[in-house]
Amino acid sequence: MVTNTTGFLGKSVHLRNQQRQKSCILLVRAGCPGPSDETPIANLNQPRMNVLGSLLSRALAVPVMVGPRKHQGIELKSLPERDTMRQAGRIVATVLKEISELVQPGMTTADLDDHAEQRIREMGATPSFKGYHGFPGSICASINDEVVHGIPRKRKVIKAGDLLKVDTGAYYDGFHGDSCITIAVGRVNPRAKKLMDAAQTALYAGIGQALPGKTLLDIAGAIEDSIQASGYTVVEEFTGHGVGRNLHEPPAVFNFRTKELPNVTLKPGMALAIEPIVNEGSKVTRTLRDRWTVVTCDRKLSAQFEHTVLITEDGQEILTDRSRL
């Protein structure tokens, strides 16, 4: 699940995005809670070391509890935590693979949501999205010109030729996995297939730069170059993010170059949700009155792919890789 750019860069980017949106005649922007809110940065219940605690620990031979290791405010997962995240990612990958195989014209997005919740719980996890800032579903289901955060509904019927985005997350033993796929339902027209392929290509271009010693801007630049080479636009209002104990945590993982992004050097143990959103036409979007569903301003198609990626000592690992199931 993408987070809003505002939560990471603050008012300046938000105002700039508002100026872009004014060019859209259709714009009726409602304030969007949930993913548009500030991302929680730290677990306030996390025990912290203090001087008195340290002295008492030495005197009583009791170990002092400290928080997780961090680099520039970004949590570095330990080896046991990485194993837990692998399991969370595997659950998400399993659910998305099943949905891609079972979806048929005539089903509703609520049908897919029911399946996702049931399977996530059967595998010992809980849905990351359900109840998150009030979101009602276990998946986001966005069709055609819907960009992100589509609410699954019983009356939203899937049709042949639809471009369906399904985004879901699983919370397993204290850690989240997060991934999104775009599904061509039945036989889609060539332009829809081309857009979908471009979005997936952009994702893997970004993942190719997710290596120790590389930077966040290396990821952003690779994604932006890939999308521009395809002749499409990248949505700038929503961004990837760190993932772990929280569904959304630092750093922001942008899909375009910006001087406002802290250009963090990637370190082993970082876990990133990389998720380019690619529009067929304008990059400008608007939020519907349900305060969740985001659509393209020109009503043209949008596609998205996402993986949770772990930076390792010798490269990277895609934790939500469906091809390994």
C-alpha positions, 0 to 999 in steps of 0.5 A: 500500500503506497503512502502519500508524498505529503507524509514524508516531505511535508507541506512544500510537496503537498502545495506543489501537488495541489497546484498541479491538480488545479489544472484538472477540471474534474478535480474535487479533492477530498482530504484523504485520511489513512495512507495520506496521513503522516506515517508512524515513524517509531513504536512509542512502546519500544524500550529505550536505553537511559543512563540510570537503566544502564547503571542499574543493569551493571549493578544487578547484572540485568541486560538493558533492552534497547531498540532496533539498530538503525541507519539514518533513522531507518531500521535495520532488520536482524537475521531472525527478523529477516526470517520473519519478514520472509514468512510475511512476504511469502504469505502475501505472495501466496495470496496474490498468486491465488487471486491472479489465478481465480479472478474471473469476469463476473466476480466482485472485488468483495469476493477477492477481499473475502478470499484474501482475508480468509487465506491470510488468517489461515496462514497464521497472519492478520491482514495489514490493511483491514482497519488501517486508519479505517480502511475497510478491506484486506485488499485494495482493488483498483480497476482501470482508471483507479490508481490506488486504494480502491475499496473492495465492494460487493457491487463492484463487478469485474469485467472482461478486459479490466485492468485490475490492481490488487494490493495486500499486506500480511502482519505475521509475528510482528512484521508486515509484508506488502505487495501489489500486482496488476491483472489483465482480466480475460482479454485486454486491449493491446494498450492496456497490456503495454501499460501493464508491462511498462509498470512491471519493467519499471519495478524491476528496474528499481529493484535492480538498484536496490543494493548495498552501497546504492542510494534511494535516488538510484532506485528513483532514477531507474524507475523514472527513466524506465517509465519515461522511455515507455512514453508514460508518466509516473504518479508523484503523489504516492510513494513506496516506503520502508516496511517492517514493524510498521506497514509504513515506516522510513524511508520514503522510496520515491519513483522519480528524482527529487532534491527533497528526498534524503538520499540515503545509502542502502544498508543490509537489513533495510526492507523497502516496499518499491512500488511505481505507479504508471499512468497512461496519460497525465500523472495528475490524480484526484481522490473520490468522495469515499476519501480513499479511491484515487483515480486518474484525472483524465480517466485514462488507465493506470497500472502498478506493481510492488514488491517488498525487497530486503537489502542483504550483504551481497545484494537483495532479496524479493520477499514477495516473489510469487515465482518462488512459490 
